[in-house]
């Protein structure tokens, strides 16, 4: 268990804490618990002990084969009890780091806004209108098959050439994005409330391939959070099932980091926070993302002043990023966030990626 920044493996008694909520798991091996515990210490140290106390995080329970209501999960928070269940099995190198900060923000959000945090946050949601549709370069996508055949007969459509590649099969665009992330600073990639639009625009576009990102827009750009007929927690659950079985689609606009962010305002906030801590350069792909992250940072530091000093937090986040990159290597950059090559084609075409939709749905 963890209390105030230390973590250890669960036992049978520890697992009973979440059973009533549909949380089930098994005791992990000593080796797995030690390995994950060591990785978590880097992430835990970014925040102060007072921060964990203020958001009522009482325990972190390491388990194996974690499930929530029969759905495979890798991290599940018991918000009311202040317990975070973390599975020792991981899908890729950055998975643990991403999901930890994602779930930790849920717990902070619950403390600040109560149970409505996942469905209602008008101040945050209205920032979706700052960015127009088309975050993915449509000209880089092949048209539907019948249209491809028609254009081919007319001599119009040809399959785009494969992007230039660095050694190791990493595209040039991906390498540029990875280098940008390594040189990113937390405060340099957010727009705190009150930041002039011109100052935001100066920084937008330096870190990704999403065109646009302007300050102008309308609420009609994004119809609303949800997935089909589902909203809130149910939408996130249904979308998680859907995305784990199919190719991960890009987000509808550059106001979102990935498609999973569109399931609910609560998930959108948690994804922005995880990016702020781990790869803040990705926020610079649109004005909306920069302002979203800036709002969350200002909200946390204002409402939890004794537990989260802004300067201390950002300094520790930047230092941890350097150590994490040295241990894990750079994360794979989702293709819709990769800068374009000179020929105008989208450089990266990999689906998912460390810290992208794969990380989001892997919880």
C-alpha positions as CSV (number, residue, x, y, z in Angstrom):
1,X,0.0,0.0,0.0
2,X,1.0,3.6,-0.3
3,X,0.3,6.4,2.2
4,X,1.6,9.9,1.4
5,X,4.1,8.8,-1.2
6,X,5.3,5.2,-0.5
7,X,4.0,2.1,-2.1
8,X,4.0,-1.6,-1.4
9,X,2.2,-4.7,-2.7
10,X,-1.4,-5.6,-1.6
11,X,-2.5,-8.7,0.2
12,X,-5.8,-10.4,0.3
13,X,-7.1,-7.9,2.9
14,X,-6.1,-5.0,0.7
15,X,-8.0,-6.3,-2.3
16,X,-11.3,-6.4,-0.4
17,X,-11.4,-2.6,-0.2
18,X,-12.9,-2.2,-3.7
19,X,-14.8,-5.4,-4.1
20,X,-18.1,-3.8,-3.3
21,X,-17.5,-1.3,-6.2
22,X,-16.8,-4.1,-8.6
23,X,-13.0,-3.8,-8.4
24,X,-11.3,-7.2,-8.4
25,X,-7.6,-8.3,-8.6
26,X,-5.0,-10.7,-7.3
27,X,-1.9,-10.3,-5.2
28,X,1.1,-9.6,-7.4
29,X,4.4,-11.3,-7.2
30,X,7.0,-9.8,-5.0
31,X,9.2,-9.1,-8.1
32,X,6.5,-7.4,-10.0
33,X,5.5,-5.3,-7.0
34,X,9.1,-4.2,-6.4
35,X,9.5,-3.3,-10.1
36,X,6.4,-1.2,-10.4
37,X,6.9,0.3,-7.0
38,X,10.3,1.6,-8.1
39,X,8.8,3.1,-11.3
40,X,6.1,4.8,-9.3
41,X,8.4,6.5,-6.9
42,X,9.6,8.8,-9.7
43,X,6.0,9.8,-10.5
44,X,5.0,10.1,-6.8
45,X,7.9,12.4,-6.0
46,X,6.6,15.1,-8.5
47,X,3.8,16.0,-6.0
48,X,4.2,16.9,-2.4
49,X,3.0,14.9,0.6
50,X,0.6,17.7,1.4
51,X,-0.9,17.4,-2.1
52,X,-1.8,13.7,-1.5
53,X,-3.2,14.6,1.9
54,X,-5.4,17.4,0.5
55,X,-6.9,15.3,-2.3
56,X,-7.4,12.4,0.2
57,X,-5.2,9.8,-1.5
58,X,-4.8,7.4,1.4
59,X,-3.6,4.2,-0.3
60,X,-2.1,2.9,-3.5
61,X,-2.7,-0.8,-3.9
62,X,-0.6,-2.8,-6.4
63,X,-2.5,-5.8,-7.8
64,X,-2.4,-8.3,-10.7
65,X,-5.1,-9.1,-13.2
66,X,-7.2,-6.0,-12.3
67,X,-10.8,-5.9,-13.4
68,X,-13.6,-3.4,-12.9
69,X,-17.1,-4.8,-13.4
70,X,-15.6,-7.6,-15.5
71,X,-13.7,-5.1,-17.8
72,X,-9.9,-5.4,-17.9
73,X,-8.3,-2.4,-16.4
74,X,-4.8,-1.3,-15.4
75,X,-5.7,1.5,-13.0
76,X,-9.0,2.1,-11.0
77,X,-9.5,4.8,-8.4
78,X,-11.9,4.4,-5.5
79,X,-12.7,8.1,-5.3
80,X,-14.7,8.0,-2.1
81,X,-12.3,5.9,-0.2
82,X,-9.2,7.6,-1.5
83,X,-7.6,4.3,-2.8
84,X,-5.9,3.9,-6.2
85,X,-5.6,0.3,-7.5
86,X,-2.7,-0.1,-10.0
87,X,-2.0,-3.3,-12.0
88,X,1.6,-4.4,-12.1
89,X,1.2,-5.6,-15.8
90,X,1.8,-2.9,-18.4
91,X,1.3,-2.7,-22.2
92,X,4.2,-0.5,-23.0
93,X,7.0,1.5,-21.4
94,X,5.1,4.8,-20.7
95,X,1.8,3.2,-19.8
96,X,2.3,3.2,-16.1
97,X,3.4,6.9,-16.0
98,X,0.5,8.1,-18.2
99,X,-2.3,6.2,-16.4
100,X,-1.0,7.1,-13.0
101,X,-1.1,10.9,-13.6
102,X,-4.4,10.5,-15.4
103,X,-6.1,8.7,-12.5
104,X,-4.4,11.0,-9.9
105,X,-6.0,14.0,-11.6
106,X,-9.4,12.2,-11.4
107,X,-8.9,12.0,-7.7
108,X,-7.9,15.7,-7.4
109,X,-10.8,16.7,-9.7
110,X,-13.2,14.7,-7.5
111,X,-11.9,16.5,-4.4
112,X,-12.3,20.0,-6.0
113,X,-15.6,19.6,-7.9
114,X,-17.3,16.6,-6.3
115,X,-19.0,13.7,-8.2
116,X,-20.1,16.0,-11.1
117,X,-16.5,16.5,-12.2
118,X,-16.9,13.8,-14.9
119,X,-20.0,15.3,-16.5
120,X,-20.0,19.0,-15.8
121,X,-17.3,21.6,-16.2
122,X,-18.5,24.4,-18.4
123,X,-15.4,26.6,-17.9
124,X,-13.2,23.8,-19.3
125,X,-15.6,22.5,-22.0
126,X,-16.1,25.9,-23.6
127,X,-12.4,25.9,-24.6
128,X,-13.2,23.3,-27.2
129,X,-14.6,26.1,-29.4
130,X,-11.1,27.7,-29.8
131,X,-9.9,25.3,-32.4
132,X,-11.5,24.6,-35.8
133,X,-12.0,21.0,-37.1
134,X,-9.4,19.3,-39.2
135,X,-6.6,18.6,-36.8
136,X,-5.6,15.7,-39.0
137,X,-4.4,16.6,-42.5
138,X,-7.2,15.1,-44.6
139,X,-5.1,15.3,-47.8
140,X,-2.7,12.7,-46.3
141,X,-5.5,10.2,-45.9
142,X,-6.5,8.0,-48.8
143,X,-10.1,8.7,-50.0
144,X,-12.7,5.8,-49.7
145,X,-12.0,2.9,-52.0
146,X,-14.6,3.7,-54.7
147,X,-13.3,7.2,-54.9
148,X,-9.7,6.0,-55.1
149,X,-10.6,3.8,-58.1
150,X,-12.4,6.6,-59.8
151,X,-9.5,9.1,-59.2
152,X,-7.0,6.5,-60.3
153,X,-8.8,6.0,-63.6
154,X,-8.7,9.7,-64.1
155,X,-5.1,9.8,-63.3
156,X,-5.7,11.9,-60.1
157,X,-5.0,9.8,-57.0
158,X,-1.8,8.1,-56.2
159,X,-0.8,6.5,-52.9
160,X,1.3,9.0,-51.0
161,X,5.0,8.2,-50.8
162,X,6.3,6.7,-47.5
163,X,7.8,9.4,-45.3
164,X,11.5,9.7,-44.8
165,X,12.8,7.5,-42.0
166,X,15.6,7.9,-39.5
167,X,17.5,4.8,-38.3
168,X,15.4,2.3,-36.4
169,X,12.3,2.9,-38.5
170,X,11.3,6.2,-36.9
171,X,10.1,8.7,-39.4
172,X,11.7,12.1,-39.7
173,X,8.6,13.8,-38.5
174,X,8.4,11.5,-35.5
175,X,12.1,12.2,-34.7
176,X,11.5,15.9,-34.8
177,X,8.5,15.6,-32.5
178,X,10.5,13.4,-30.1
179,X,13.3,15.9,-30.0
180,X,10.8,18.7,-29.3
181,X,9.3,16.8,-26.4
182,X,12.7,16.2,-24.8
183,X,13.4,20.0,-24.9
184,X,9.9,21.0,-23.6
185,X,9.3,22.8,-20.4
186,X,6.0,22.6,-18.5
187,X,5.3,26.3,-18.2
188,X,6.4,26.9,-21.8
189,X,3.6,24.7,-23.2
190,X,0.6,26.1,-21.3
191,X,-1.5,29.3,-21.5
192,X,-2.6,30.3,-18.0
193,X,-5.9,32.2,-17.7
194,X,-5.4,35.8,-18.8
195,X,-2.6,35.0,-21.3
196,X,-3.2,37.2,-24.4
197,X,-4.3,35.5,-27.6
198,X,-1.2,36.7,-29.4
199,X,1.1,35.1,-26.9
200,X,-0.6,31.8,-27.3
201,X,-0.5,32.0,-31.1
202,X,3.2,32.6,-31.0
203,X,3.7,29.2,-29.5
204,X,1.0,27.2,-31.3
205,X,2.2,24.9,-34.1
206,X,5.8,24.5,-32.9
207,X,5.3,21.0,-31.6
208,X,2.9,19.1,-33.8
209,X,1.2,18.5,-37.1
210,X,-2.3,19.7,-36.3
211,X,-3.0,22.6,-38.6
212,X,-4.9,25.6,-37.3
213,X,-5.2,26.0,-33.6
214,X,-6.6,29.6,-33.8
215,X,-8.4,31.5,-31.1
216,X,-11.5,31.9,-33.2
217,X,-14.3,29.3,-33.3
218,X,-17.8,28.5,-32.3
219,X,-19.4,26.0,-30.0
220,X,-20.8,24.2,-33.0
221,X,-17.3,22.9,-33.8
222,X,-17.7,20.1,-31.3
223,X,-21.2,18.7,-30.7
224,X,-20.6,17.6,-27.2
225,X,-19.0,14.9,-25.0
226,X,-20.2,11.3,-25.2
227,X,-20.1,8.1,-27.2
228,X,-23.3,7.2,-29.1
229,X,-26.2,7.4,-26.6
230,X,-23.8,7.2,-23.6
231,X,-22.5,10.1,-21.5
232,X,-20.2,10.5,-18.6
233,X,-18.6,7.4,-17.1
234,X,-20.8,5.1,-19.3
235,X,-19.4,6.8,-22.4
236,X,-15.9,6.4,-21.3
237,X,-16.5,2.7,-20.6
238,X,-18.2,2.0,-23.9
239,X,-15.5,4.0,-25.9
240,X,-12.8,2.1,-24.1
241,X,-14.3,-1.2,-25.2
242,X,-14.7,0.1,-28.8
243,X,-11.2,1.5,-29.2
244,X,-9.5,-1.6,-27.8
245,X,-11.1,-3.7,-30.5
246,X,-10.6,-1.4,-33.5
247,X,-8.1,1.0,-34.9
248,X,-7.7,4.1,-32.9
249,X,-9.2,7.0,-34.8
250,X,-7.8,10.5,-34.5
251,X,-9.7,13.1,-32.5
252,X,-12.4,15.2,-34.3
253,X,-10.6,18.5,-33.7
254,X,-7.2,19.7,-32.5
255,X,-8.8,20.7,-29.2
256,X,-8.3,17.1,-28.1
257,X,-5.3,15.0,-27.6
258,X,-7.0,11.8,-28.7
259,X,-10.5,10.3,-29.3
260,X,-10.8,9.0,-25.8
261,X,-10.8,12.6,-24.6
262,X,-14.1,13.2,-26.3
263,X,-16.0,10.6,-24.2
264,X,-16.5,13.0,-21.2
265,X,-15.2,16.2,-19.9
266,X,-13.7,14.3,-17.0
267,X,-11.6,12.1,-19.3
268,X,-10.6,15.2,-21.3
269,X,-9.2,16.9,-18.3
270,X,-7.3,13.8,-17.1
271,X,-5.7,13.3,-20.5
272,X,-4.6,17.0,-20.6
273,X,-3.1,16.7,-17.2
274,X,-1.2,13.5,-18.0
275,X,0.2,15.3,-21.1
276,X,1.1,18.3,-19.1
277,X,3.2,16.2,-16.7
278,X,4.7,13.8,-19.2
279,X,4.9,15.4,-22.7
280,X,3.8,19.0,-22.5
281,X,5.1,19.8,-26.0
282,X,2.0,18.0,-27.4
283,X,-0.2,20.8,-25.9
284,X,1.4,23.3,-28.2
285,X,-0.4,21.8,-31.2
286,X,-3.4,24.0,-30.5
287,X,-4.5,27.1,-28.6
288,X,-7.3,25.0,-27.0
289,X,-5.0,22.5,-25.5
290,X,-2.6,25.1,-24.2
291,X,-5.5,26.9,-22.5
292,X,-7.1,23.7,-21.2
293,X,-3.8,22.7,-19.5
294,X,-3.2,26.2,-18.2
295,X,-6.7,26.3,-16.6
296,X,-6.1,22.9,-14.9
297,X,-2.7,24.0,-13.6
298,X,-4.1,27.3,-12.3
299,X,-7.1,25.6,-10.7
300,X,-4.9,23.1,-8.9
301,X,-2.5,25.6,-7.6
302,X,-5.3,28.0,-6.5
303,X,-7.5,25.4,-4.8
304,X,-4.7,23.3,-3.3
305,X,-2.2,26.0,-2.4
306,X,-0.5,24.3,0.6
307,X,-0.1,21.0,-1.4
308,X,0.9,22.3,-4.8
309,X,3.2,25.2,-5.3
310,X,3.2,26.0,-9.0
311,X,7.0,26.7,-9.3
312,X,7.9,23.6,-7.3
313,X,5.6,21.3,-9.2
314,X,6.7,22.4,-12.7
315,X,10.4,22.2,-11.7
316,X,9.9,18.7,-10.4
317,X,7.9,17.7,-13.5
318,X,10.7,18.9,-15.8
319,X,13.4,17.1,-13.8
320,X,11.3,13.9,-13.7
321,X,10.9,14.1,-17.5
322,X,14.6,14.1,-18.0
323,X,15.0,11.1,-15.8
324,X,12.1,9.3,-17.4
325,X,13.4,9.8,-20.9
326,X,16.8,8.4,-19.8
327,X,15.1,5.3,-18.4
328,X,12.3,4.6,-21.0
329,X,13.6,6.4,-24.1
330,X,11.2,8.8,-25.9
331,X,7.5,7.8,-26.3
332,X,6.1,7.0,-29.7
333,X,4.4,10.2,-30.9
334,X,0.8,9.6,-32.1
335,X,0.6,10.1,-35.9
336,X,-1.9,13.0,-35.8
337,X,0.6,15.0,-33.6
338,X,3.6,14.4,-35.9
339,X,4.9,17.5,-37.8
340,X,4.4,17.4,-41.6
341,X,7.3,16.8,-43.9
342,X,8.2,19.4,-46.5
343,X,6.1,17.7,-49.1
344,X,3.0,18.2,-47.2
345,X,2.3,14.6,-46.3
346,X,1.7,13.6,-42.7
347,X,4.9,12.1,-41.6
348,X,3.6,9.6,-39.0
349,X,1.0,7.0,-39.7
350,X,1.3,4.8,-36.7
351,X,-1.9,4.2,-34.8
352,X,-2.0,4.8,-31.0
353,X,1.4,5.2,-29.5
354,X,2.8,5.6,-26.0
355,X,0.8,8.2,-24.2
356,X,-1.8,8.4,-27.0
357,X,-5.2,6.7,-27.3
358,X,-3.5,3.4,-26.5
359,X,-2.6,4.7,-23.1
360,X,-6.0,6.2,-22.5
361,X,-8.0,3.1,-23.3
362,X,-5.5,0.9,-21.6
363,X,-6.7,2.0,-18.2
